[in-house]
Amino acid sequence: MHIRRPLRPTRPLRTSGVLLATAALLISACSAGSSSTTTTSTADAALAALPRSTPSTLSPYYGQKLNWRSCGVSGFECATMKAPLDYAKPGSGDVRLAVARKKATGPGKRLGSLLVNPGGPGGSAVGYLQAYAGIGYPAEVRARYDMVAVDPRGVARSEPVECLTGRQMDTYTQTDTTPDDTKETGQLVDAYKKFAEGCGRRSPELLRHVSTVEAARDMDILRAVLGDQKLTYVGASYGTFLGATYAGLFPERVGRMVLDGAMDPSLSARKLNEDQTAGFETAFQSFAKDCVRQSDCPLGGAGTSTEQVGKNLKAFFQQLDRAPIPTGDADGRKLGEALATTGVIAAMYDEASWPQLREALTSAMKEKDGAGLLALSDSYYERDADGRYANLMYANAAVNCLDLPAAFSTPDQVEKALPAFEKASPVFGEGLAWASLNCAYWPVRPTGEANRIEAKGAAPILVVGTTRDPATPYPWAQSLASQLSSARLLTYVGDGHTAYGRGSDCIDSTIDRYLLQGTPPAKGKRCS
């Protein structure tokens, strides 16, 4: 699955069947063989905490000194941290992780380091820190904390996973994810296999060691290296899974922890993908209701039902499946159903993108100009104007496919699941179901499984959920808050993915108070 957002600085995860590249979206739904198609909502086991004492074999990592240097970005410093490639064999090799920080500006007593992660999996935390968190978080927070980020292993500046060339990725993103016959199903399967083979060929060793558990253990090394007794952390989207995993492994080392746009670690890959499909349908219905009230809505006028708006969009997708339209792209790409669907889904992450989506749909539907939807799709995939892709989609699949057994292992299983996915979303269900097949062909077997995370003994943890979040549905936040022994749930009644920094004074002041004073909100607090 994926859970990241493409249009806001705070990018969280990607949705599970959304597009080819994100294959097993949701939390982590990839596997090489075995299929976890159960719809069980709660895992039987809880994530076990690691021993409190640090093994002597890890002492060189915990005792290392970082050599801070200029990043080339004013006000920020960068360093490289070492972590064991394989925690079971610490002496067998290292992975080098990119770290960045911006020191507390004052006034006021320094509270330590505040580690941030924007989600993905695969989003660059260093990039997020330098472009947003280090300059855009509330001044009071930046005054008291050193703002810190580490790109997780396999991501961006930290020995990135690589899979395909830009041209190959262009072909991959245009592959039809709603196959109409056996031939098209075979083409989709071939695309997934080529993607997986590319990752296995270009990142053979790293691919086995990019799990969320390993990334969480890396964060504990960073905590120690920074000189902090406890970890203070703000994670968005997938970053909540990373943070909750840290809490489960090191409950006594949890400081002030904000998990915004929470994921539910107790769900199977199949259930995660299905829930996320329903989440995008909820977001689309909000968009549809707003669209028909606008004079420039190409999907219907005043009084048009949300059901009809969905049918109109679905019919447009099917038209593009038959006859893609020009985009003016320098590389000759046309707008087919796959890219158009990705473009629409990209805009579901943030209601501020709805006007842009209406304009893009109008151009495509009425003027046969697909440039606007292609731009939205490219922003989602992080493709630049020169045809280069960031490694986000590669890291996304690599982490997802290692963290959980695959949602599906054969096309037949997807076929049987289609009714449930299409019920969850008549507009997106079919494509998202087929996108959940990606990890079936992964070259590395999964090492993780679904677990409840209780983190018994942890300090109060703030879990934040948005009622109409498309990528991390609100019930996930409710579930995570019920699992974590010390959690307090903060609810944002609204649209979009994640809540902090979206313009709600109620949300922002509550989170700021918690970070600065350690005071969690009252039980049941809701904001709009």
Summary of the structure (lengths in Angstrom):
residues: 528
radius of gyration: 21.7
end to end distance: 27.7
largest distance: 68.2
contacts: 2120
relative contact order: 0.20
helix: 45%
strand: 13%
